[in-house]
Amino acid sequence: MVMDTISNMLSSIKNASAVGKEFVELPYTKVNEAILEVLKKADFVAEAKVFKEKESSHKSLHIDLLYDDLGAPKIRKAGRISKPGRRIFKGYTELKRFVPGTGVWVVSTPRGILSSNEAKSKKLGGEIICEVM
């Protein structure tokens, strides 16, 4: 059974923030941790911590969600762009620039997972993993 952990993470975050939860816990992957670092820098999540319970050998991610002053979730839309069945790649000239706080494309580049703004400024293209707004 193939499971897309990135799509699972995005939908879990989106659903948890829609019902007003303070945090969500998900299974750990290095890619998810890197994506969450980008979302943290873009001010869409408050904190992402890796933890391991004593009785388990598996790591998990604890994600603290952010809300605006009116209580609305910061993440209004989150979706996968490049999917396991159809990968989407863009050169740095094709990457979108977002105004800070409005949205972010998460891009997998040869230098790691970056936001589209960072990748464009470093002149790096790559796979467009997801879009968060």
C-alpha positions, 0 to 999 in steps of 0.5 A: 500500500502506497501512502502519500505522507505529504498529502496526509500531513496537509489535509490533517493540518487543514482539517485540524485548523478548520475545527480550531484545534491547537495542535496536530500530531503526525508520523515523522518523515524528514520531508514533512519536517523540512516542509514544516520548517518552510511553513514555520518561516512563512508564519503558517505554523507556530512550531513543529517538534519531533518527539518519540514516546518511551514505549514506542520506537517511532518518531512523531511530529507535534505541530502547533497551529496558528490563528489570526486575531479573529480566530480564523486559521492562518492556513485557508488552503493547502494542497499538493501540486506535484503528486506521486503519479504526476510530478510538476517541475518548474525552472526558477523563472517560472516560480511565483513570488508571494507577498509575505503572509499570503501564500507559499509554494514549497519547492524541492530543489537541489539545495533542499526544500525551500519556499518559492521566494527563497528558491527564486532569489537563489535562482534554483528550480525544482519540484513544486511539492505543495501550495499553502495559502 
